[in-house]
Amino acid sequence: MKLVDFDGLFDKKLAKYIKENAGKFSEKQWENQIPRLYQKFGDTYLNGVGATPREYYKRMTDAEICFCLKRHILEGVPVSDFLCGELAGRNCPKELVALLYEDNEELVTLAVNLAGANAAAFDAYFDIIKGDYDREIKDAATDCLKANADAAKARALELLREGTEEELMLEILSRTKERDDAVYDTLLRAFRERDDLCMNASYLAAYGDERALPVLLERIDGEDINYLEFRELKYAIEALGGEYTRERDFSEDEYYRELLAQSELPPDYDVVSGRKTKKKN
């Protein structure tokens, strides 16, 4: 199989085009022109290749195009948008899933991006999350699971019970759309028992079950919370359709004072309403 550097070929054609049209376009016009030229190039027949860039990859089988992608990465040949676009549209073939188990992290990252939220890749994503990978790759796999969280729910609950990457599992569960008491109870228990109050309040907000409102309202009334926790709790309450209007004084809170200094908010800023308070006569 011949590896073709289509981006390199485009750059050569672009350089020639720019030279021939010097002075005709402003810098801003060139910024708009180049993407259009690239898309047009994708449908341009190339004698040396015997096909247009898009046709070149469209003719390949799933196994061929995935092997081609692997060779591009391992041999340092730029991966064109035409290759990625063709592969992304093939509904996550098993050969693409196999690339998620490769040792090369650049290849794995690209494979994650191409497989996306397709449930066919979910077992591999969970293996990545459990495995010895960089945090960026684990986060990318988590984002894909979050985008189709209902399909990932059962496995996320299982790994959470095992104590595996608990924060990531809670994040996935918080994005499920179907109402499920097991998920709700899990997120509520995490809110009550785990240390990071802000993060676990955000999970309840993302899940969107208004049954959590009484628990959130009770917690925000506590005198032991700091300003950051107050803000996250207030956001969660409002996200679930509730309201919290009790006046609170965080003027001595270290987080409030730090934020005040950074943003130069006026000293009469109302932390509850988010507005400047009116002067009293």
MOMO-V806342 format. One record per residue. N is the residue number from 1. RES is the residue in one small letter. SS is DSSP state (alpha for helix, beta for strand, coil for the rest). PHI is phi in whole degrees, -180 to 180 (none if undefined). D_FIRST is the distance of its C-alpha to the first C-alpha in whole Angstrom. Layout:
BEGIN
((N/RES/SS/PHI/D_FIRST) (N/RES/SS/PHI/D_FIRST))
END
This chain:
BEGIN
((1/m/coil/none/0) (2/k/coil/-88/4) (3/l/coil/-85/6) (4/v/coil/-115/9) (5/d/coil/-88/13) (6/f/alpha/-65/15) (7/d/alpha/-67/18) (8/g/alpha/-66/18) (9/l/alpha/-64/18) (10/f/alpha/-64/21) (11/d/alpha/-60/23) (12/k/alpha/-66/23) (13/k/alpha/-65/24) (14/l/alpha/-67/26) (15/a/alpha/-59/28) (16/k/alpha/-66/29) (17/y/alpha/-65/30) (18/i/alpha/-63/32) (19/k/alpha/-64/34) (20/e/alpha/-71/34) (21/n/coil/-117/36) (22/a/coil/-58/38) (23/g/coil/84/41) (24/k/coil/-83/40) (25/f/coil/-128/39) (26/s/coil/-78/41) (27/e/alpha/-59/39) (28/k/alpha/-65/39) (29/q/alpha/-66/38) (30/w/alpha/-63/35) (31/e/alpha/-60/34) (32/n/alpha/-81/34) (33/q/alpha/-76/33) (34/i/alpha/-61/29) (35/p/alpha/-59/28) (36/r/alpha/-67/29) (37/l/alpha/-64/27) (38/y/alpha/-65/24) (39/q/alpha/-65/24) (40/k/alpha/-64/25) (41/f/alpha/-61/22) (42/g/coil/-61/20) (43/d/coil/-111/21) (44/t/coil/-96/21) (45/y/coil/-70/19) (46/l/beta/-114/17) (47/n/coil/-57/17) (48/g/coil/-67/14) (49/v/coil/-104/12) (50/g/coil/82/14) (51/a/beta/-169/14) (52/t/coil/-79/16) (53/p/alpha/-55/15) (54/r/alpha/-68/16) (55/e/alpha/-64/15) (56/y/alpha/-57/11) (57/y/alpha/-83/11) (58/k/alpha/-64/14) (59/r/coil/-73/12) (60/m/coil/-79/10) (61/t/coil/-75/12) (62/d/alpha/-59/14) (63/a/alpha/-65/12) (64/e/alpha/-67/8) (65/i/alpha/-70/10) (66/c/alpha/-71/12) (67/f/alpha/-67/9) (68/c/alpha/-62/8) (69/l/alpha/-59/11) (70/k/alpha/-60/12) (71/r/alpha/-65/10) (72/h/alpha/-55/11) (73/i/alpha/-69/15) (74/l/alpha/-68/14) (75/e/coil/-99/13) (76/g/coil/71/16) (77/v/coil/-95/14) (78/p/coil/-53/16) (79/v/coil/-92/15) (80/s/coil/-81/16) (81/d/alpha/-65/19) (82/f/alpha/-69/17) (83/l/alpha/-65/14) (84/c/alpha/-63/17) (85/g/alpha/-63/19) (86/e/alpha/-66/17) (87/l/alpha/-69/17) (88/a/alpha/-63/20) (89/g/coil/-88/21) (90/r/coil/-100/20) (91/n/coil/60/23) (92/c/coil/52/22) (93/p/coil/-65/20) (94/k/alpha/-61/20) (95/e/alpha/-68/17) (96/l/alpha/-72/18) (97/v/alpha/-59/21) (98/a/alpha/-61/19) (99/l/alpha/-67/18) (100/l/coil/-69/22) (101/y/coil/-103/23) (102/e/coil/-72/20) (103/d/coil/-81/22) (104/n/coil/-78/21) (105/e/alpha/-69/23) (106/e/alpha/-64/21) (107/l/alpha/-67/19) (108/v/alpha/-62/22) (109/t/alpha/-60/23) (110/l/alpha/-66/21) (111/a/alpha/-64/20) (112/v/alpha/-61/24) (113/n/alpha/-63/24) (114/l/alpha/-80/21) (115/a/alpha/-74/23) (116/g/coil/61/26) (117/a/coil/-91/30) (118/n/coil/-71/28) (119/a/alpha/-62/30) (120/a/alpha/-63/27) (121/a/alpha/-98/26) (122/f/alpha/-67/30) (123/d/alpha/-60/30) (124/a/alpha/-67/27) (125/y/alpha/-62/29) (126/f/alpha/-66/32) (127/d/alpha/-64/31) (128/i/alpha/-63/30) (129/i/alpha/-62/33) (130/k/alpha/-79/35) (131/g/coil/-88/32) (132/d/coil/-95/32) (133/y/coil/-121/31) (134/d/coil/-62/32) (135/r/alpha/-59/34) (136/e/alpha/-62/32) (137/i/alpha/-70/29) (138/k/alpha/-63/32) (139/d/alpha/-66/33) (140/a/alpha/-64/30) (141/a/alpha/-65/30) (142/t/alpha/-63/34) (143/d/alpha/-60/33) (144/c/alpha/-66/31) (145/l/alpha/-66/34) (146/k/alpha/-63/36) (147/a/alpha/-70/35) (148/n/coil/-139/35) (149/a/alpha/-64/38) (150/d/alpha/-62/40) (151/a/alpha/-74/37) (152/a/alpha/-101/37) (153/k/alpha/-58/40) (154/a/alpha/-59/41) (155/r/alpha/-70/39) (156/a/alpha/-64/40) (157/l/alpha/-63/44) (158/e/alpha/-63/43) (159/l/alpha/-69/41) (160/l/alpha/-64/44) (161/r/alpha/-63/47) (162/e/alpha/-81/45) (163/g/coil/82/45) (164/t/coil/-93/41) (165/e/coil/41/41) (166/e/alpha/-59/44) (167/e/alpha/-62/43) (168/l/alpha/-67/40) (169/m/alpha/-66/41) (170/l/alpha/-65/44) (171/e/alpha/-62/42) (172/i/alpha/-63/40) (173/l/alpha/-61/43) (174/s/coil/-68/45) (175/r/coil/-99/42) (176/t/coil/-68/43) (177/k/coil/-99/44) (178/e/coil/-73/46) (179/r/coil/-71/49) (180/d/coil/-149/50) (181/d/alpha/-61/53) (182/a/alpha/-65/50) (183/v/alpha/-70/48) (184/y/alpha/-59/51) (185/d/alpha/-63/53) (186/t/alpha/-65/51) (187/l/alpha/-68/50) (188/l/alpha/-68/54) (189/r/alpha/-65/55) (190/a/alpha/-63/52) (191/f/alpha/-63/54) (192/r/alpha/-78/57) (193/e/alpha/-109/56) (194/r/coil/-89/54) (195/d/coil/-74/54) (196/d/coil/-79/52) (197/l/alpha/-64/54) (198/c/alpha/-61/52) (199/m/alpha/-63/49) (200/n/alpha/-74/51) (201/a/alpha/-68/53) (202/s/alpha/-66/49) (203/y/alpha/-66/48) (204/l/alpha/-65/51) (205/a/alpha/-64/51) (206/a/alpha/-66/47) (207/y/alpha/-68/48) (208/g/coil/82/51) (209/d/coil/-96/53) (210/e/alpha/-67/57) (211/r/alpha/-62/58) (212/a/alpha/-79/57) (213/l/alpha/-56/60) (214/p/alpha/-58/63) (215/v/alpha/-68/61) (216/l/alpha/-67/60) (217/l/alpha/-66/63) (218/e/alpha/-68/65) (219/r/alpha/-72/63) (220/i/alpha/-68/63) (221/d/coil/-79/66) (222/g/coil/-67/66) (223/e/coil/-79/68) (224/d/coil/-92/66) (225/i/coil/-84/62) (226/n/coil/-93/61) (227/y/alpha/-66/60) (228/l/alpha/-63/57) (229/e/alpha/-65/57) (230/f/alpha/-59/60) (231/r/alpha/-63/57) (232/e/alpha/-69/54) (233/l/alpha/-65/57) (234/k/alpha/-64/58) (235/y/alpha/-62/55) (236/a/alpha/-62/54) (237/i/alpha/-62/58) (238/e/alpha/-68/57) (239/a/alpha/-64/54) (240/l/coil/-94/55) (241/g/coil/90/58) (242/g/coil/-95/61) (243/e/coil/-151/63) (244/y/coil/-132/64) (245/t/coil/-122/67) (246/r/coil/-63/69) (247/e/coil/-71/70) (248/r/coil/-127/68) (249/d/coil/-111/69) (250/f/coil/-111/66) (251/s/coil/-61/68) (252/e/coil/-101/68) (253/d/coil/-76/65) (254/e/alpha/-63/62) (255/y/alpha/-69/59) (256/y/alpha/-64/61) (257/r/alpha/-65/63) (258/e/alpha/-66/60) (259/l/alpha/-65/58) (260/l/alpha/-62/61) (261/a/alpha/-68/61) (262/q/alpha/-70/57) (263/s/alpha/-97/58) (264/e/coil/55/61) (265/l/coil/-68/62) (266/p/coil/-66/66) (267/p/coil/-63/68) (268/d/coil/-97/70) (269/y/beta/-71/66) (270/d/beta/-88/66) (271/v/coil/-71/64) (272/v/coil/-82/64) (273/s/coil/-85/64) (274/g/coil/78/62) (275/r/beta/-127/64) (276/k/beta/-74/67) (277/t/coil/-75/70) (278/k/coil/-78/73) (279/k/coil/-72/76) (280/k/coil/-88/79) (281/n/coil/-79/82))
END
